[in-house]
Amino acid sequence: IGNWRDNLNGLGAVFGVHDLGAYRDSENEGRKEVLSFVKTELAGACGKTSKIVLLGYSQGAQATGDAYEQIYPGLTKEQREHIAAVVLWGDPRYNHTDQLADRDDRGTDGLLGTRKPFPNDAKQVKDSKIFSYCNNRDIICQTFPLAEIAYFRAREHELYYKTDEAKNDGSAVASFLARGGG
């Protein structure tokens, strides 16, 4: 199933072995880049007037979510208001119980463990700037028995960009922003 480098990288990700594949190092680098981007934008000339929308798919969702969790506590309320939305598709650390972030109401958590509920100023999901999407039967953002993983492989995980799934989710985010959310 797949090529040997992808399989090795996947094993390194699941078992947290840095020398086995490049997933962990790559995710850490992505997280650092998101952190740097947010800090630079907030400190720059447009930082007081612009809004930032953070997006991520798969490993990028993990890096973006991790960066947001890391930077949030150090931001002032005013700075947090400049992050208009955090949108994640297929997060390997998906948390199906995070009621203010989970937009798909799935029954299990991500393949790489459960993310703590996102820090959130919202009290209701309609006011939440966090949008975490997970397709039904997506083996990356949900955990399944091995037989199901072998059958479904990554098919559901690819539907975000092979169908109108992301476009439809993006419309929901755009509606949130248009009505003054974020």
Residue, then its C-alpha position, 0 to 999 in steps of 0.5 A: i500500500g503506497n510507496w515505502r517512503d510514505n509508509l516509513n514516514g507514516l510509521g514515524a509519525v504514528f510512533g513519534v520516532h523522529d529518525l523514522g521518516a520526516y513527519r515530526d520534523s516537518e510538522n515542527e518546522g511548519r508550526k514554527e513557520v506559522l508562529s513566525f508568520v502570525k507574530t510578524e503580521l501582528a507586529g507589522a504595519c498592518g497588524k492593527t487593521s488586518k485580519i488573519v485566517l489560518l488554514g491547514y490540511s492534514q499535516g498542515a492542519q496539525a502544524t496550524g492547530d499546534a501553532y494556534e494553541q501555542i501562540y494564543p496564551g501570549l496574545t492580548k485580546e486585541q491581538r486575538e481579534h486579528i486572527a479572524a478564523v482557524v480552519l483545519w481539514g483532516d487534522p491528525r490530532y482532531n478532537h471530536t469532543d471540542q464542541l466549539a471547533d468540531r464542525d462534523d460531529r464525528g465519533t473518534d479522534g485523530l490518528l496522532g492523538t487527541r488535541k486539547p480543546f482549542p483556546n476559544d473566546a467564544k461561548q457558542v459554536k456560532d461565534s467560534k472562529i475555529f473550524s475543524y473538519c473531518n470527513n466520515r471514514d477519514i483515517i487521518c482525523q479519526t481512528f479505526p480498526l486496522a481492517e477499515i484502515a486497510y480498506f479505506r486507506a486515504r480515500e476519504h482524506e483526499l476528498y477535501y481537495k478532490t470534491d467540493e468538500a473544502k469549497n462548501d466548508g469555505s463557504a461556511v467560513a466566509s459566511f461567518l466572516a461576512r456576518g462579522g465573526g472573527 
